[in-house]
């Protein structure tokens, strides 16, 4: 239920951890933007051409991540926060619409959509919290806004010429990522206090799960859109089935066998700070995997180009590596079994170039199946979610 803007904006510790319907709609809009990123990667002939696309992926993801952190710290049922979510959705649409035409003079559309989303969020939060005289929360919002204004200068300057100045945009996204890593230091206010990261609740874990699971749907959506424009034969049908199997295996790896990610105290603080970066790696894996199946669905037979091999093998590998990094950085546990299964498909690399793309994807799917389904002798029981299930006495 929507409440008025006079209620306390900061989320209560005992508040509901469930995502609101507006937050779910917010996720869907961003997942649509990710599908566009996958299509653009599939159209690139080399990794040098994919680099700028991956930079825009980082910008799209950072918009989602920071906005989701906002709904973790502030009450998403309050009108100011709902307004922030709606502005972020509009910004996502603007960024997605500009992606295919960045080099054709639409770089400014992307830059304005990105910068406006973050600056408007800061203005709404700072003014509302000032009225409510919530000093600590207002200082937190001020730190965030300060650094997005700084990076915004580089985003806008990099788009003035019409086409992106990728050097300036690289500086801009680096400012956004690094300022968060050092807790948004601001002259006169210092950094975000560490105890604010300890306020992490089940809501944040649920938000990350929901978004990654929705993003995994692009692995089957993108090749279906490709097949819908051509003839559906048995090879393309097999490619779709392989895409579906790969999606399920990555889902299994992410949700059910991820290990302990959020715990009380210092580990919760560490997880909250690391999640945006490790999930960016996983998201890169998702969009590359979706791009690879876009290519395989178009031409499942014949020899496999080197650039295709990089996507087919590298996409799932990037996702699993991101998952392993998150588990290790939060819990100091290395899931060696998963790492071994991840490396097995690479043994076929010397011969895979002469194989049909469909066969290469089957080999990768089998490796993922081993990582997701073959139990280890010391595996700990987990449940769907980000928390460990306590062993039964």
Phi, psi and omega in degrees: 000133180283134178248169182285166183284355181274346179288161181300132185278328183288134182296136175284141180302330181265012180288169181295138178269356182283144177288144177280165180297325179293324177296321178294319176297320176303317178298316183299318180299318181288326178296325176298322177295324178294323177299322177296321177299317179298317179297320180293321177297320180296331182277348182280142181272345183210166178291334177296326177284337180278339182305309178300325179295319179294329175295318178293328175300317179299321179293317179296315180296319182295326176296315178296314186297313182292322179293323178290326173296326177297315180285347173281320183273329181244157185285115182289353177275353180276144184301319178300322180288323176297321177297321178298318178298318181293320177297319179296323178294317177298318178298321178297318178297318179297317179295317181295320181293328182278340186307310184292346187237027181300319182279355181255025175099009182254016180297324181295327177298315179297313183296315181295319179300318181291307185295317181300319180304314184283322181289318178299319177304314181296317181296315180298315182294312184297315182293319180293315181291330175296318178296325181275357178058041176259089191295313184299316180291324179294321178295321177300311180296324180295321179298313179301311184296322181303312184286330176288332173291319179298309180293330180299328177301318181286324177298313182291316180299325180287352181248359185299324184284356182100306173268152184293138166269099190294334177293314179294321178292328175295319176298319182297311182290329176296320177299316181298315183287318184285325179297324176292321181297327181260016173067041170049061178293136182227136179305128179090338182243337183077205184265166173296127180300143181297329183293341176289334176284342179281353179280007182302132179242181177297342181298316183294316177300319179295323181295316179296317178301311183299317183291315180297319180295318176296319179297323178300333178299336177296337181296329177262329181294313185299311177293330176297318178298324178291315181294328181297343181262004182219192182274133179268101177254185185292330180288318178291324176297319177297323178296319178295319179295322178293322176297319179296316179297318179298317177302315181295320181294319178294323175299316179298317179297318184288314192271311193266334185233042184270343183085191185272120184246322180238122175227176180285157172078221188297326181294323176297320178298315181295317180298317181297325181279330183271334186306317181300324184281313180292325178288334173296320176298314179297320180294322173301321176297320180296311184291326177290322177295316177298320178296321180295320179286335172299319179289315183294322178295330178284319180218086183283343183249177183090188179277159183261120179294155180300318179297328176291319180300319180300317180289314185296316180275322187283328182299300178300323179298319180296320178298312182293322178298317177300321180291319178296318179299316180298314179299315183291314184293331181270321188245353184063024178252130177256115177283079186301323182302316180294323180294320179296315179296328178294324183281339185302315179300337180291341178296334180274359185303320181299335183253346189296334180298333178269358180272159171293147178305324180298319180294321179298318180295326178296317179298316179296319179297322178294320177297319177295323178298320177297317180295326186271327192250333182282118183286153174259156184293332182251019183295141178261143184289130177236164176239163177301118181142196185247013180237147179287146169274127181290137180300143178286137180289000000 
